[in-house]
Amino acid sequence: MKRSKILFLLFLIALSLSLLGIFADQDVIVSSTFTKIMEVAIMTLLLFVILVVFYWIFAKTLSRVKKMKTNQNKKDLTQ
């Protein structure tokens, strides 16, 4: 449940960044609605994948640091 909530939040962040990028980059060229929707969808997917990879790297690094810290505390107690 916790992971699905985090993934949903990362998806919302990716979607909001994509929408912000679309509204900030309004061109004079008129494109179809389908093109704009596809552009938002592709950007959302790319940003979501990037955010998930960053989250996974951060979570793995944090868990290893905690593991090393507990191992260090156990060594200190035995000496």
Secondary structure, 3 states (H helix, E strand, C coil): CHHHHHHHHHHHHHHHHHHHHHHHCCCCCCCCHHHHHHHHHHHHHHHHHHHHHHHHHHHHHHHHHHHHHHHHHHHHHHC
